[in-house]
Amino acid sequence: MKFPGQRKSKHYFPVHARDPLLSQNKPQKKLARPHIIGIDQTLVDIEARVDEEFVERYELSKGHSLVIDDEKAEQLYRELKDNQLISHEFAGGTIGNTLHNYSVLADDKSILLGVMCQDIEIGSYAYRYLCNTSSRMDLNHLQPINGPIGRCFTLISDDGERTFAINDGMMNHLRPENISEKIFEKASALVISAYLVRCQNGEPMLDATMKAIEYAKKHDVPVVLTLGTKFVIEGNVQWWRDFLQEHVSVVAMNEEEGEALTGEKDPLLASDKALEWVDLVLCTAGPVGLYMAGYTEDSVKRQTSLPLLPGEIPEFNMYEFSRPMEKAKCRKPIKVYSHISPYMGGPEKIKNTNGAGDGALSALLHDMSANRYHRDNVPKSSKHANEFLTYSSFSQVCKYSNRVSYEVLMQHSPRLSRGLPEREDSLEEAYWER
């Protein structure tokens, strides 16, 4: 596993290197290799340039989103392919994007649970999904289906207007019996989205998701939920609050989703409110930047050396050099907050906003997994005197998530094609490595 950030200290890394202070005759044990697990609605984003007659012929509403059936979706796709109108085909799905980016950043394994076409034609959308997915993602647990996965068509007219046609296919047909308990034994996190638990019409995705949550709790694996869209939350706010409190350790959201969930427009206050139900919050707020909120043990809190920030909670980043913990594992829990402005003020030209939040979450997951990896292989390290959720502090995770979001905004695809450039050590990293 690649660890988040470049560190000068060689005391901890690599964990498999022989320590000259220890006996060289001592046998070297095999390294434990944790991974993360995600459940997703497997779909492909298909972008094409068409004229208005095309939009009208398929009875779509220009500039809006409509759900279309399998037959119409297949007919539309074939016409786009035959006339070479497709400009981009990207693997999509919020969890799929997150797992892919995690595997690119960590250079390590993630496991995707979902469905995939049993028969894949070369050049088809299902083929494109596999081509756009990191080889570090384990797809062996996908459930084969006799039908299409999800497709989201973005049809761009000559005037630049975007019309969306969405076909679910069989992406919500993952069955509970296809969830293997064994893969949860060494997992660092289970990642799900709000879309999964709101599936209806007799589709088995909800049951499959709840089965995965059951296994995660059994093996003490943190459950991470990304809210996805404010419209899903607005329909039943109290249901979501109860769901978070009962099942979720970490929630990722943007400022609109945070307002829908908590009623607080300010992202800092929304993050603070969400701590009533979860242990750790990651909140992206567009041009305002990125916030984190969570808990740590009072006796191990670390005061920041960075400037104290004003806000609805005065000097809220006072202890941002602390590391997150689950509230229930703190003897005397205190709330900790951190914030960072967009990296370099944000890209000069934003090519794609889709997936920036997923990128930020993948960085947080990388840090959580690095913590599990280090804890399993160096259990007596002073870094694990308490049961922390992440390897790095609130502040450092903010920096990392912010940097990954920037990379996603700079490219057309929501999926990273490479890791990040090497980053310089911070004073805080040197502090933790002492």
ABEGO torsion letter per residue (X at the ends): XBBBEBBABAAAOBAABBBAABBAABBBBBBBBBBBBBBBBBBBBBBBBBBAAAAAAAGBBBGBBBBBBAAAAAAAAAAAAAAGABABBBBBEAAAAAAAAAAAAAGBBBBBBEBBBABBBBGBAAAAAAAABBAABBAAABBBBBEBBBBBBBBBBAAGBBBBBBBAEAAAABBAAABBAAAAAABABBBBBAAAAABBGGBAAAAAAAAAAAAAAAAGBBBBBBAGBAAAAAABAAAAAAAAAAABABBBBBAAAAAAAAGBABAAAAAAAAAAABABBBBBAEAAEBBBBBBBBAAABBBBABBBBBEABBGAAAAAABBBBBAAABABBBBBBBBBBBBGGEBABBABABGAAAAAAAAAAAAAAAAAAAAAABAABAAAABBBABABBAAAAAAAAAAAAAAAAABABABBABBBBBBBBBAAAAAAAX
